[in-house]
Amino acid sequence: MKIPLYQVDAFASRVFAGNPAAVCLLDQWLDDSILQAIAAENNLSETAFLVCNRG
């Protein structure tokens, strides 16, 4: 399974500052257990999941 994941520096005006957070773009919602495993795998509790509606 390939999921685009972006790591961003939240609350920062420069790179490598602020709080790291992950943003994952999904084609459809996944089970909560999978979403939690993705966040744990990346060691980032601040992980956002978005479903992209490409219509």
C-alpha positions as CSV (number, residue, x, y, z in Angstrom):
1,M,0.0,0.0,0.0
2,K,1.5,3.4,-1.0
3,I,0.2,6.4,0.8
4,P,1.7,9.9,0.1
5,L,3.0,11.3,3.4
6,Y,4.3,14.8,4.0
7,Q,6.2,15.8,7.2
8,V,5.6,19.4,8.0
9,D,7.0,21.8,10.6
10,A,3.9,23.2,12.3
11,F,3.9,26.5,14.1
12,A,7.2,27.5,12.5
13,S,8.4,30.2,10.2
14,R,11.5,28.3,9.2
15,V,12.6,24.7,8.3
16,F,13.5,22.3,11.1
17,A,11.7,24.3,13.7
18,G,8.4,24.1,15.4
19,N,6.5,20.8,15.9
20,P,6.8,18.0,13.4
21,A,3.5,16.6,12.1
22,A,2.6,14.2,9.3
23,V,-0.1,14.6,6.7
24,C,-1.2,11.5,4.8
25,L,-3.4,11.8,1.7
26,L,-5.8,8.9,1.3
27,D,-8.0,7.7,-1.6
28,Q,-10.5,6.4,1.0
29,W,-10.8,6.0,4.8
30,L,-8.9,3.1,6.3
31,D,-9.7,1.3,9.5
32,D,-8.7,3.1,12.7
33,S,-6.2,0.4,13.6
34,I,-4.3,1.0,10.3
35,L,-4.3,4.8,10.8
36,Q,-2.9,4.3,14.3
37,A,-0.2,1.9,13.0
38,I,0.8,4.5,10.3
39,A,1.2,7.2,13.0
40,A,3.2,4.8,15.2
41,E,5.4,3.7,12.3
42,N,6.4,7.3,11.7
43,N,6.7,8.0,15.4
44,L,4.5,11.1,15.1
45,S,1.4,11.3,17.3
46,E,0.4,14.4,15.3
47,T,-0.7,12.8,12.1
48,A,-3.5,14.1,10.0
49,F,-5.3,11.9,7.4
50,L,-7.2,13.5,4.5
51,V,-9.3,11.8,1.9
52,C,-8.8,13.3,-1.5
53,N,-11.9,13.7,-3.6
54,R,-10.8,13.9,-7.1
55,G,-13.9,14.4,-9.1
